[in-house]
Amino acid sequence: MRKICRISGVVMALMLGFCAAALAEAKPYPLPEEIARSTACEVTVDGLIVPVMDTAVNLTRIWTSRPVTTTSPVARFEITGTTLVTVRFVGQSIQTAVVRPLALGFVPTVADDTVSFTLTKPAALTVEINGGQAGAAHLFADA
């Protein structure tokens, strides 16, 4: 009887795992037509293309009437469940990558010009490459 209960428990756990995987879903948010698409990077979530735009950022953190700014790519999408996020930094040779906030414990995979990682819950993230903040991708995953 105990053996049957253990087997039933294992089968139930596997079924729940498959159901949870089947429920995972990603939904890219579109950009308005007036906003130009970024050419700096390409983002996919579970294989779906996420539109990316560029936004001005002030990396000097000195605020004046005319701050020095640069641009960084921004993408926004919705997730449910565990999803695979990939960020391709067009024309970049990537040696190292960091996904922030570090407290979430992401371990990104780097292959050529692409950074990949698994996202299990909504978060606001920054993907930095080669030890710098300039050009970092800002990702906003909503629920």
Disulfide bonds with the S-S distance in Angstrom:
none
